[in-house]
Amino acid sequence: MDTKEIKTMIENGMPNLVVNVDGDGTHFEALIVSTEFEGKSLIERHKLVYSVLGDAMKEKIHALSLKTFTPQQWESQK
């Protein structure tokens, strides 16, 4: 699995403003900014991303580090 495939899966599965994915083929890092994260805890945000990735999380992705932000949180990071 490559970073472009993961990025596409996330973009197709939820409304996003920003999606960046880096990795080495088994270990990945994703930065996601989405309105879907509003009002959700960190665990709920991660579960949402995992659900979008589906079976790939079990079969193709060994490790995924997530940084999840609402649009407002993202703006305050800049």
PyMOL commands that place a pseudoatom at each C-alpha (Angstrom):
pseudoatom trace, name=CA, resn=MET, resi=1, chain=A, elem=C, hetatm=0, pos=[0.000, 0.000, 0.000]
pseudoatom trace, name=CA, resn=ASP, resi=2, chain=A, elem=C, hetatm=0, pos=[1.318, 3.451, -0.792]
pseudoatom trace, name=CA, resn=THR, resi=3, chain=A, elem=C, hetatm=0, pos=[0.658, 6.915, 0.588]
pseudoatom trace, name=CA, resn=LYS, resi=4, chain=A, elem=C, hetatm=0, pos=[-1.386, 8.010, -2.432]
pseudoatom trace, name=CA, resn=GLU, resi=5, chain=A, elem=C, hetatm=0, pos=[-3.779, 5.085, -1.999]
pseudoatom trace, name=CA, resn=ILE, resi=6, chain=A, elem=C, hetatm=0, pos=[-4.324, 5.866, 1.688]
pseudoatom trace, name=CA, resn=LYS, resi=7, chain=A, elem=C, hetatm=0, pos=[-4.804, 9.583, 0.900]
pseudoatom trace, name=CA, resn=THR, resi=8, chain=A, elem=C, hetatm=0, pos=[-7.389, 8.749, -1.763]
pseudoatom trace, name=CA, resn=MET, resi=9, chain=A, elem=C, hetatm=0, pos=[-9.286, 6.405, 0.567]
pseudoatom trace, name=CA, resn=ILE, resi=10, chain=A, elem=C, hetatm=0, pos=[-9.495, 9.091, 3.259]
pseudoatom trace, name=CA, resn=GLU, resi=11, chain=A, elem=C, hetatm=0, pos=[-10.491, 11.804, 0.782]
pseudoatom trace, name=CA, resn=ASN, resi=12, chain=A, elem=C, hetatm=0, pos=[-13.220, 9.598, -0.694]
pseudoatom trace, name=CA, resn=GLY, resi=13, chain=A, elem=C, hetatm=0, pos=[-14.542, 8.504, 2.688]
pseudoatom trace, name=CA, resn=MET, resi=14, chain=A, elem=C, hetatm=0, pos=[-15.011, 11.792, 4.494]
pseudoatom trace, name=CA, resn=PRO, resi=15, chain=A, elem=C, hetatm=0, pos=[-15.135, 15.525, 3.835]
pseudoatom trace, name=CA, resn=ASN, resi=16, chain=A, elem=C, hetatm=0, pos=[-11.664, 16.949, 4.181]
pseudoatom trace, name=CA, resn=LEU, resi=17, chain=A, elem=C, hetatm=0, pos=[-9.927, 20.228, 3.844]
pseudoatom trace, name=CA, resn=VAL, resi=18, chain=A, elem=C, hetatm=0, pos=[-6.398, 18.840, 4.149]
pseudoatom trace, name=CA, resn=VAL, resi=19, chain=A, elem=C, hetatm=0, pos=[-5.009, 15.312, 3.881]
pseudoatom trace, name=CA, resn=ASN, resi=20, chain=A, elem=C, hetatm=0, pos=[-1.276, 14.601, 3.917]
pseudoatom trace, name=CA, resn=VAL, resi=21, chain=A, elem=C, hetatm=0, pos=[0.108, 11.065, 4.185]
pseudoatom trace, name=CA, resn=ASP, resi=22, chain=A, elem=C, hetatm=0, pos=[3.749, 10.040, 4.517]
pseudoatom trace, name=CA, resn=GLY, resi=23, chain=A, elem=C, hetatm=0, pos=[5.207, 6.593, 5.039]
pseudoatom trace, name=CA, resn=ASP, resi=24, chain=A, elem=C, hetatm=0, pos=[7.522, 3.785, 4.085]
pseudoatom trace, name=CA, resn=GLY, resi=25, chain=A, elem=C, hetatm=0, pos=[5.043, 1.185, 2.813]
pseudoatom trace, name=CA, resn=THR, resi=26, chain=A, elem=C, hetatm=0, pos=[3.993, -0.289, 6.160]
pseudoatom trace, name=CA, resn=HIS, resi=27, chain=A, elem=C, hetatm=0, pos=[4.326, 2.557, 8.664]
pseudoatom trace, name=CA, resn=PHE, resi=28, chain=A, elem=C, hetatm=0, pos=[2.414, 5.729, 7.850]
pseudoatom trace, name=CA, resn=GLU, resi=29, chain=A, elem=C, hetatm=0, pos=[1.648, 9.177, 9.266]
pseudoatom trace, name=CA, resn=ALA, resi=30, chain=A, elem=C, hetatm=0, pos=[-1.477, 11.076, 8.270]
pseudoatom trace, name=CA, resn=LEU, resi=31, chain=A, elem=C, hetatm=0, pos=[-2.476, 14.664, 8.923]
pseudoatom trace, name=CA, resn=ILE, resi=32, chain=A, elem=C, hetatm=0, pos=[-6.206, 15.184, 8.386]
pseudoatom trace, name=CA, resn=VAL, resi=33, chain=A, elem=C, hetatm=0, pos=[-8.281, 18.341, 8.736]
pseudoatom trace, name=CA, resn=SER, resi=34, chain=A, elem=C, hetatm=0, pos=[-12.022, 17.737, 8.497]
pseudoatom trace, name=CA, resn=THR, resi=35, chain=A, elem=C, hetatm=0, pos=[-15.326, 19.144, 9.679]
pseudoatom trace, name=CA, resn=GLU, resi=36, chain=A, elem=C, hetatm=0, pos=[-16.203, 15.522, 10.590]
pseudoatom trace, name=CA, resn=PHE, resi=37, chain=A, elem=C, hetatm=0, pos=[-13.968, 15.868, 13.663]
pseudoatom trace, name=CA, resn=GLU, resi=38, chain=A, elem=C, hetatm=0, pos=[-15.992, 18.683, 15.229]
pseudoatom trace, name=CA, resn=GLY, resi=39, chain=A, elem=C, hetatm=0, pos=[-17.370, 17.651, 18.615]
pseudoatom trace, name=CA, resn=LYS, resi=40, chain=A, elem=C, hetatm=0, pos=[-15.508, 14.317, 18.570]
pseudoatom trace, name=CA, resn=SER, resi=41, chain=A, elem=C, hetatm=0, pos=[-12.875, 13.073, 21.008]
pseudoatom trace, name=CA, resn=LEU, resi=42, chain=A, elem=C, hetatm=0, pos=[-9.450, 12.007, 19.797]
pseudoatom trace, name=CA, resn=ILE, resi=43, chain=A, elem=C, hetatm=0, pos=[-10.453, 8.335, 19.981]
pseudoatom trace, name=CA, resn=GLU, resi=44, chain=A, elem=C, hetatm=0, pos=[-13.675, 8.995, 18.048]
pseudoatom trace, name=CA, resn=ARG, resi=45, chain=A, elem=C, hetatm=0, pos=[-11.674, 10.813, 15.363]
pseudoatom trace, name=CA, resn=HIS, resi=46, chain=A, elem=C, hetatm=0, pos=[-9.242, 7.917, 15.020]
pseudoatom trace, name=CA, resn=LYS, resi=47, chain=A, elem=C, hetatm=0, pos=[-12.080, 5.382, 14.853]
pseudoatom trace, name=CA, resn=LEU, resi=48, chain=A, elem=C, hetatm=0, pos=[-13.666, 7.428, 12.074]
pseudoatom trace, name=CA, resn=VAL, resi=49, chain=A, elem=C, hetatm=0, pos=[-10.468, 7.347, 10.017]
pseudoatom trace, name=CA, resn=TYR, resi=50, chain=A, elem=C, hetatm=0, pos=[-9.987, 3.618, 10.701]
pseudoatom trace, name=CA, resn=SER, resi=51, chain=A, elem=C, hetatm=0, pos=[-13.544, 2.936, 9.529]
pseudoatom trace, name=CA, resn=VAL, resi=52, chain=A, elem=C, hetatm=0, pos=[-12.852, 4.783, 6.270]
pseudoatom trace, name=CA, resn=LEU, resi=53, chain=A, elem=C, hetatm=0, pos=[-9.724, 2.676, 5.713]
pseudoatom trace, name=CA, resn=GLY, resi=54, chain=A, elem=C, hetatm=0, pos=[-11.629, -0.535, 6.494]
pseudoatom trace, name=CA, resn=ASP, resi=55, chain=A, elem=C, hetatm=0, pos=[-9.814, -3.816, 5.883]
pseudoatom trace, name=CA, resn=ALA, resi=56, chain=A, elem=C, hetatm=0, pos=[-6.642, -2.016, 4.818]
pseudoatom trace, name=CA, resn=MET, resi=57, chain=A, elem=C, hetatm=0, pos=[-6.023, -1.322, 8.518]
pseudoatom trace, name=CA, resn=LYS, resi=58, chain=A, elem=C, hetatm=0, pos=[-6.006, -5.061, 9.198]
pseudoatom trace, name=CA, resn=GLU, resi=59, chain=A, elem=C, hetatm=0, pos=[-4.293, -6.326, 6.073]
pseudoatom trace, name=CA, resn=LYS, resi=60, chain=A, elem=C, hetatm=0, pos=[-2.043, -3.699, 4.493]
pseudoatom trace, name=CA, resn=ILE, resi=61, chain=A, elem=C, hetatm=0, pos=[-1.190, -0.999, 7.029]
pseudoatom trace, name=CA, resn=HIS, resi=62, chain=A, elem=C, hetatm=0, pos=[1.056, -2.125, 9.852]
pseudoatom trace, name=CA, resn=ALA, resi=63, chain=A, elem=C, hetatm=0, pos=[1.052, 1.201, 11.724]
pseudoatom trace, name=CA, resn=LEU, resi=64, chain=A, elem=C, hetatm=0, pos=[-0.716, 4.515, 11.228]
pseudoatom trace, name=CA, resn=SER, resi=65, chain=A, elem=C, hetatm=0, pos=[-0.022, 7.630, 13.266]
pseudoatom trace, name=CA, resn=LEU, resi=66, chain=A, elem=C, hetatm=0, pos=[-2.829, 10.188, 13.025]
pseudoatom trace, name=CA, resn=LYS, resi=67, chain=A, elem=C, hetatm=0, pos=[-2.935, 13.916, 13.596]
pseudoatom trace, name=CA, resn=THR, resi=68, chain=A, elem=C, hetatm=0, pos=[-6.552, 15.036, 13.350]
pseudoatom trace, name=CA, resn=PHE, resi=69, chain=A, elem=C, hetatm=0, pos=[-7.809, 18.605, 13.459]
pseudoatom trace, name=CA, resn=THR, resi=70, chain=A, elem=C, hetatm=0, pos=[-11.033, 20.501, 12.935]
pseudoatom trace, name=CA, resn=PRO, resi=71, chain=A, elem=C, hetatm=0, pos=[-10.691, 23.453, 10.529]
pseudoatom trace, name=CA, resn=GLN, resi=72, chain=A, elem=C, hetatm=0, pos=[-10.661, 25.845, 13.505]
pseudoatom trace, name=CA, resn=GLN, resi=73, chain=A, elem=C, hetatm=0, pos=[-7.952, 23.864, 15.301]
pseudoatom trace, name=CA, resn=TRP, resi=74, chain=A, elem=C, hetatm=0, pos=[-5.906, 23.724, 12.103]
pseudoatom trace, name=CA, resn=GLU, resi=75, chain=A, elem=C, hetatm=0, pos=[-6.081, 27.491, 11.633]
pseudoatom trace, name=CA, resn=SER, resi=76, chain=A, elem=C, hetatm=0, pos=[-4.833, 28.034, 15.186]
pseudoatom trace, name=CA, resn=GLN, resi=77, chain=A, elem=C, hetatm=0, pos=[-1.849, 25.712, 14.462]
pseudoatom trace, name=CA, resn=LYS, resi=78, chain=A, elem=C, hetatm=0, pos=[-0.549, 27.955, 11.688]
for i in range(1, 78): cmd.bond("trace and resi %d" % i, "trace and resi %d" % (i + 1))
show_as sticks, trace
zoom trace
